[in-house]
Amino acid sequence: SDGIAGTNLAVVCPERARLGLQLGPIPKACVVLKNMWPVCVWPGLLLGLSICAVWSNPANGQITANNSRLSLPNSHIHRPYEAPIFITGHLGVGGSFQYEHGEMDYGGSFIFRPGSSANFFDFLGKLNSAMVLRLDHQSLGSESRNLSADLILRRYFTDRGTAETEVLPFVGLGLGASDVNLPAGSGATNSRYWSYVAEAGQEWFFRPKVVVVARFQYRLFSYGAVFVSTWAISGAVGIPVPFSSPSPLFSLSSLS
């Protein structure tokens, strides 16, 4: 190691490591920036999404025949047009296929259901999909863990519930900015890079105040010599964010 946190000389520059050479100040700076940029870019991503939400608000647009989001929705049966934004906390168990199983997984998330996710990306509303911003901490064993900030697109299937309770199976795909801390004896150092997330599960929305989520998650992290694949099964409970409310365009009550 060249002494920089999160940098392994043998991984970044194996030829220099073999010859016993040290990285110069400019290459060192490049390596540090390469390791840090996924974590640093996440606040910028959240800010950008917030700006998109404000900019895409119907109040900032003009009603035209070509703007489907500003017109009344088509009639669909069993489609969740309510648009609360949920904040949830989750707790579960999981593990790594390379290290240990039966470890704790916990964190929190914001769930933008289809009526709200359309304020970010119009196609999400058309595809009956939610946008999930998720912070996940998963233990990989003794003194090791994976901390990730994820952006997940969640596709809902047909509602299997009642008028009082929505029951929505879903699948999702996403991208995470991950900070992986591996065991000391693994021969690898800490790494920060993108990870890929796949999920499947079900939401229960007990109108109008509570959502319960059960989900299975698979995560793949690969950067240089570091390769980690993890799994987790978790349950979550959430409530609507205080400043969010169902949109009249997407509320089931407005169609009755």
N, C-alpha and C positions, 0 to 999 in steps of 0.2 A: 504494500500500500504506500502511496506517496504522501500520506498525512492529511489529505483533504477528506473531510467527512463525506461519506457516501461514494468515494471514488476508489476503485481497485485498479491499479496500474496494469496488472496482468490482464484485466478484461478490456480496459480502454485502449491500451497500447502494448500488446504482448511482445512485440519485437524489442521495444525499449526495456521491458521488464527482463527479457532474456539476457540483454547486454548489461543490465544493471544501471541503465541511464535514468535520469530524472526528467520529468516534464518541465519545460520552461514556464515562465509566468503567464504568457499568452495562452498556450495550450491548457494550462491549469484552469484559467478563467473560463475557457470554452467548455471544459469538462464540467465545472461547477454549474454553469448556465444550462448545460444539457441535462443535468440531473434535476435541476430545480424548476425548469419551465413548466412541467405539467401541474405542479402544485401552485405556482404563481399565477398561472393562467385561469384557474378556477374562479377567483373573485371577479376577474374581468368577464368571464362567461356569465356569471350570475347578474352582473351589472348590465351586460348586453341584453340578456333575456328580459330583464325588468324594463329596459328602454323599449324593447320590441312590444311588450305587453301594453305599455302606455301609448305608444305610437299607433298600435293596432286597435285601440279602444274605439267602438263605434261612434263615440262622441267626437272623435277627432277626424272622422271620415264624412263622406257625403253619400247619401242614399242614391244608388244607381241601380239600374236593372241588371248590371253585370256583376254586382257585388253580392254573392250568395250569402255571405255571413251577416249582411245587414237586412236580409229579407227573412220572412217567416220560414221556419224549417218545414221540410216535407213531412208528411204523415208517415210515421213508422211505429210499429208495435214493438214493445219491449226494448226500447232504446233509451238509455239514460241521459236525458237532456238536461238534468239538473246540473248546476255548475258550481257547487261549493269547492273551495280549496281546502283540503284536509292537511292537518299536521299530525303525524303519527310517531309513535315510539315502538321499536320492535326489539324482541329478545328471542334468541334461538340457540341452536347447537349446530356445530359443523366441524370441518376439519380440512386437512390438506392431503392430497394423494401422495405427496412427497415426504410429509412429516408425520403429524399426529392427527387423530380423529377424536371426536367427543369434546371439542373445545367450544368456548362461549362465543356467541356472535350477538352484537347489540348495536343500536344506533337510532336514527330518526330520519324522517323524510317529509317532503311536501308532495301531495298528490293533486295535480291539476286535472280534474275530470274533463271529459270531452268538451263541455260548454266553455270551460276556462282555457283549456289547452289551445282552442281555436284562436284565442287572442295572441298566441305566440306563432303558431303555424296553422294556417287555415285547413290544410289537408288532414290534420289530426282530428278535427271535428267531423270531417266527411268519412274518415275511416273508423269512427267510434273508438278513438284512442286517447289515452291519458299521457301526460308528461309527468315524470316522477324525478324530483331532485332528492338524492339520498346520500346520507353520511353513514358509513358502515365501518365498524371496528370488529375485526375477526382475529381471535387468537389462533396461532399456528403451533402452539406448544410452549415450552419453557423459554421465557425471555424473547419471544418472537411473535410478530403480529402483522396484519395487513390493515392499513387505514386508507379508505377510499372515499372520494366524493364522486358520485355517479349521476349521470343523466340517462334516464331510461324511458323509452317509448313503450307504452303498455297498451296492447290491443285487446279490447273486450269482446267476448262472444255474447250470444243471446242471453238475456236476463231469464233466470230460472226461478225467480222469486215471486212475491206477491206485491200488492199495492203498497203495503206497509214496509216491506223489506226487499231490497234488490239483492239478488244473488248472481254475481257476475264472474264466471271463469275468465282467465286471461293468460296471455303469454307476453313476454317482453324481451327486448334487446336493448343494450346500452353500452356506454363507454364510461370508464372511470379514470380519474387521476389518482393513482395509487402510490402509497409509501409503504414499501415492504421491508420489514426488519426480520432478518433470518437468524436462526440459531448460530451461536459463536462457532460451533464445530462443523458447520456446513461447508466451510471453505468459500463462502460468498459474503459480500458486504451488503449494507443497506442499498436499496435501489428505489428510484422514483421514476415512474413512467406510466403509460396508459395501460389499462387492463380492459378486457372485454367481458361483458356480463350477459347471461341469459337467465330468464326466470319463467316460472309457471306457477299459477296458484288461483286463488278465488277471493273476491271481496264480498262482504255482507254489509250493505248500507241500511242501517236501521233508522229510517227517516224520523225526524229530520236532523239528528244530532250526532250519531255515532257510526263509525265505520270500523269493521274488523277485517284483517287481512291475514290469510295463511298462504305461504309461498315457499317454493324451492328455488334455490339460486346456485348457479355454477359460474365461477370466475376463472379467467385465464390471464396470467401475467407472464410475459416473456420479454426479457431485456438482457442482451449480451449473454453472459453465462448463467443468468438467473432465470429459472423456469419454475413457476408455481401454479398449480391448479387447485382450486378450493371448491367446497360445496357447503351449503348451509340450509337448514330448515328452520323457519322462524314464524312467529305470530306477532301481529301488530294491532294496536288499538289507536284510533284517532278521533279527533273532533274538528269541526269546521274552524278555519282561521277566523278570528273575530271580525276582520274587515271585509271578509268575502261573503257574498250572498248569491242565491240563485239568480241567474240572468233571466229577464222576462222572455227572451227569445228562446231559451232552452228549458224553461221550467215546465214540468208536467202539469202543474196546477193551472198554468195559463192556457192549456189545451182542453181543459175540462169545462 
